[in-house]
Amino acid sequence: MSGLFFCSFMSKPLFAANWKMYRSYAQTIEQCKKDLDLLRRLGANATIDVALLPSTDALSAVGQIVAATGIYLGAQDCSAHDLGAYTGQVAAQSLRELGCSFVIIGHSERRAASDTDEIIAQKVGQAFKAGLAPIICIGEPEAVYNLGQTQQFLTKQLQALQSILSAHTTHHFNIAYEPVWAIGSGKTPTPPEISNTISCIRNFLETEIGSSQFRILYGGSVNQKNAGELKNIEPFEGFLVGKASLDIQEFAHIINMIE
Ligand code: PEP
């Protein structure tokens, strides 16, 4: 889905499926075709936003398959640069032209690979310029969580975004709070812990930056067993789901838990 989707979407919860590089191109297409009826049903639910974020190679084909279903398309990363001599990179502008509405930026797997706070801020700028809504991932490592210093850690990650977000206060974006230790581990913070952390993030975005056009998602080991409990996060604005979203039936179950 492309076009003028920004008018009302921020008021709905977003369920975003980060398929990472779990599947090949052919496997991704096969899965989407197999579950197309279910995807149509998810996309037709006007009370939520659903986005598929396949690997870059599959964006065009997945976009064609889900065209006119109401499902949004998103990418997992973009270049920090304008069009130019950047071998192997993909411009935010190209992602928009491919039909993407969203792009994940600053996922902990990208941060671990090479993305610094400065690069992440540049990527967010590119996403805004291209008309994409970034899903900006922030989250603390386990040692920081154990020391009870999550909020200080996240505040530093947000401070690194302060200048770019302040310059784009009318643009829509999403923050995905993803504790690094929760990703792919089967472990999660409790809903009250997540609610507290989300409230701290919201406070920073509203008072220090002056943003209002954002959603705060939770991500990290969400699955069909814990989704019901995790929906008790206050306020609940959506999930970024990795492994469990590969099975579209399970992804649908996670989504239905909150309806
Ligand atoms: C993620 O990597 O964004 C994620 C949430 O992964 P998982 O659901 O597999 O923990």
Residues whose N, C-alpha, C, O or C-beta is under 5 A from the ligand:
A	BS01	PEP	N18 A182 I183 G184 S185 G219 G220 S221 V222 L240 V241 G242 K243 A244
